[in-house]
Amino acid sequence: MGQELDAVAVFLIHTLKQVLYGFDRLDSIADEVNPGSAAMAFYLSSIYNYIALLFLLDKKDKSMGGSVYRTLKPFGLEGLLDPIRATLEEPLGSVTLGEVIRVFRNTAIVHPTHSDADLDRVYAAIDMNAMENQQLWQDLMHRLRDDIKMLSLAIARSTGRPLSDFGFRGG
């Protein structure tokens, strides 16, 4: 099982690093572009899509959706997802952060009508014009980014291999 976990860890960590790259790029341009710019929308849409695919979709009767849960469960490592689950379950308006991400992804990215109605459906449950909601969303997204970083490290550590084998400095 160790070698199989090693192989899975390499690919999974690589995927998680792609999400983290998106967060880093979004942060790097945030002060330079308008909030509704194509650059901001591109990175945010990419991040939302990844988060939905990795942590939200196809939950059904499982305790968590997404491909990461299905990948970690056979190794008994699904508990590593608890911080991410907690962040995605944080209230944002009358819904959760995870619901906002999933609905936005499904409505505005995957099945769009390319009209204001897409965003109206997404934000019907939360007033994103309210500064406190904007700040809460930003805080939760930063927390989610940090959770994903910690998950990447935890997966690497679970293999018993040096962190440098996975491209991390130190360890």
MARNU-411020 format. One record per residue (C-alpha): chain; x, y, z. Coordinates in steps of 0.25 Angstrom, whole numbers, plus 5000, padded with zeros to 4 digits. Layout:
# MARNU-411020
REC;A;X;Y;Z
...
//
This chain:
# MARNU-411020
REC;A;5000;5000;5000
REC;A;5012;5009;5003
REC;A;5016;5010;4988
REC;A;5002;5012;4984
REC;A;5000;5023;4993
REC;A;5013;5029;4989
REC;A;5008;5029;4974
REC;A;4995;5035;4978
REC;A;5001;5046;4987
REC;A;5010;5051;4975
REC;A;4998;5053;4966
REC;A;4989;5058;4977
REC;A;4999;5068;4982
REC;A;5002;5073;4968
REC;A;4987;5076;4966
REC;A;4986;5083;4979
REC;A;4998;5091;4975
REC;A;4991;5096;4963
REC;A;4980;5101;4972
REC;A;4990;5108;4980
REC;A;4996;5114;4968
REC;A;4983;5120;4964
REC;A;4981;5126;4978
REC;A;4995;5132;4977
REC;A;4993;5138;4963
REC;A;4979;5144;4968
REC;A;4986;5150;4980
REC;A;4998;5155;4971
REC;A;4988;5163;4962
REC;A;4977;5167;4972
REC;A;4983;5181;4974
REC;A;4986;5183;4959
REC;A;4972;5180;4953
REC;A;4958;5183;4954
REC;A;4950;5173;4963
REC;A;4941;5169;4951
REC;A;4952;5168;4941
REC;A;4955;5157;4932
REC;A;4968;5153;4939
REC;A;4961;5153;4953
REC;A;4949;5145;4947
REC;A;4958;5135;4940
REC;A;4966;5131;4953
REC;A;4954;5131;4962
REC;A;4946;5123;4952
REC;A;4958;5113;4951
REC;A;4959;5112;4966
REC;A;4944;5110;4968
REC;A;4944;5099;4958
REC;A;4956;5092;4964
REC;A;4950;5093;4978
REC;A;4936;5088;4973
REC;A;4943;5076;4966
REC;A;4953;5073;4978
REC;A;4944;5075;4990
REC;A;4929;5077;4987
REC;A;4923;5069;4975
REC;A;4917;5055;4975
REC;A;4915;5055;4990
REC;A;4903;5046;4990
REC;A;4903;5037;5002
REC;A;4918;5040;5006
REC;A;4922;5049;5017
REC;A;4929;5058;5007
REC;A;4928;5060;4992
REC;A;4940;5062;4982
REC;A;4951;5054;4976
REC;A;4961;5056;4988
REC;A;4951;5049;4998
REC;A;4950;5037;4989
REC;A;4965;5037;4987
REC;A;4969;5038;5002
REC;A;4958;5029;5008
REC;A;4964;5015;5003
REC;A;4977;5019;5011
REC;A;4969;5023;5023
REC;A;4973;5038;5021
REC;A;4960;5044;5019
REC;A;4961;5051;5032
REC;A;4972;5060;5026
REC;A;4960;5067;5019
REC;A;4953;5072;5032
REC;A;4959;5086;5032
REC;A;4955;5088;5018
REC;A;4941;5082;5021
REC;A;4939;5092;5032
REC;A;4943;5104;5024
REC;A;4934;5100;5013
REC;A;4923;5098;5023
REC;A;4925;5112;5029
REC;A;4912;5121;5027
REC;A;4912;5132;5016
REC;A;4899;5139;5017
REC;A;4888;5128;5018
REC;A;4897;5118;5011
REC;A;4911;5112;5012
REC;A;4924;5116;5005
REC;A;4923;5102;4999
REC;A;4909;5104;4994
REC;A;4913;5118;4988
REC;A;4925;5112;4981
REC;A;4917;5099;4976
REC;A;4905;5108;4971
REC;A;4914;5118;4964
REC;A;4922;5107;4957
REC;A;4910;5100;4952
REC;A;4902;5112;4948
REC;A;4913;5122;4943
REC;A;4924;5113;4939
REC;A;4919;5100;4934
REC;A;4904;5102;4930
REC;A;4904;5117;4927
REC;A;4893;5125;4920
REC;A;4904;5137;4919
REC;A;4894;5146;4925
REC;A;4892;5154;4938
REC;A;4882;5143;4942
REC;A;4894;5133;4945
REC;A;4900;5142;4956
REC;A;4886;5146;4961
REC;A;4884;5131;4964
REC;A;4897;5130;4971
REC;A;4896;5142;4980
REC;A;4881;5141;4983
REC;A;4885;5136;4997
REC;A;4896;5146;5000
REC;A;4897;5161;4998
REC;A;4911;5162;4992
REC;A;4910;5177;4991
REC;A;4911;5177;5007
REC;A;4925;5180;5011
REC;A;4924;5170;5023
REC;A;4920;5159;5013
REC;A;4931;5163;5004
REC;A;4941;5162;5015
REC;A;4936;5149;5020
REC;A;4937;5143;5007
REC;A;4951;5148;5005
REC;A;4955;5143;5019
REC;A;4948;5129;5016
REC;A;4955;5128;5003
REC;A;4969;5131;5009
REC;A;4966;5121;5020
REC;A;4962;5110;5009
REC;A;4976;5113;5002
REC;A;4983;5111;5015
REC;A;4975;5098;5018
REC;A;4979;5093;5004
REC;A;4994;5096;5007
REC;A;4993;5089;5020
REC;A;4986;5077;5013
REC;A;4997;5076;5002
REC;A;5007;5075;5013
REC;A;4999;5065;5022
REC;A;4998;5056;5009
REC;A;5013;5057;5007
REC;A;5016;5054;5021
REC;A;5007;5042;5021
REC;A;5016;5035;5011
REC;A;5028;5036;5021
REC;A;5036;5041;5009
REC;A;5044;5054;5011
REC;A;5036;5066;5007
REC;A;5046;5070;4997
REC;A;5042;5058;4989
REC;A;5029;5066;4987
REC;A;5035;5079;4983
REC;A;5034;5085;4997
REC;A;5045;5092;5004
REC;A;5051;5086;5016
REC;A;5048;5073;5023
//
